Amino acid sequence: MDVAAIIIGIITVLAGLLPGLPGSRRALAFIGGGGFALYGLYVLNQTSGTWEFPIYLYLLPLFILGSVASASKQESVG
C-alpha cells in the first residue's frame, strides 16, 4: 500500500502541471500529492513497530484529482 501511495502522490503532483489550471488547484495538487507521496515514503522506511496506512487516506488524492480534472475541463470549455 505504501508504494501505491507514492505512485498516486506522484500522479497527483503531475496532474498539477496540466495547462490552464488556476493557481489554487495547482497548489492543491502539488501540496496534497507531495504530502501523500512523502507519507508513503515515511511508512515504507519504517523498520520497527507496526505502521498502518489507513485506506481512507486514498480518498484524498482521488478528491484532488477530481478537483483538478474538473478545473481543467472548465478551463478548456470556457
N, C-alpha and C positions, 0 to 999 in steps of 0.2 A: 504494500500500500504506500510505503514511503517513496519508492521510486516513481510510482504513478503520480504522487503529489508533486514531485519535482518536474516531471514532464508536463503535467497540467499547468503548473505555475509558469513554466517557460512558454507554453502555448498562449496563456493569458497575457503575458508580457508582450509577446509578438503580436497579439491582436490589438494591442495598444498602438501599434505602428501603422494601423490602417489609415489611409489618407482621408482627410475630411472630418476627423473626429474632433469634437470640442475638447478643450483642454481639461475639463473636469473628468470626462470619460477616459481620456488618455491617462491622466494621473491615477484614476481608479484602477485601470488595468495594470499600470506599472507597479503601484504600491501593493495592490491585492495579489497580483500574480507573483511579484517578487517575494512578498511575505510568505505566500503559500509554498514556494519553492524552497525558501530558506528554512521554513519549519520542517519540510520534508527532509532536507539535509541534516537538520538537527536530530530528528528522530532516527534517521539512517545511521548516524555516527554514534549513537548511544552504545556503550559497551557493558553497562551493568544496569540492573534493575529491570522493571517492567515498564515499557513505554507503549502507550496506545496512540493510535491515530484515529480519532473519532470519525466515523463515517459521515456524520452530518457536516463536517467541515468541507466536504466535497461540494456542498451546495453553494458555498461562497464563490468559487471560480465559475460555476455554472451561471450564477446570477450576474457576475461581472461580464462574462462572455455574452450573455443575452442582452445586457445593457449596452455593451459596445456594438454588437450587431445591430441592435435597434437604432442606435445613433448613426451608425454608418449607413444604414438603409435610408433613414430620413434625410441624410445629407445628400445621398445620390439621387433621391427622388426630387427633393426640393431644391 
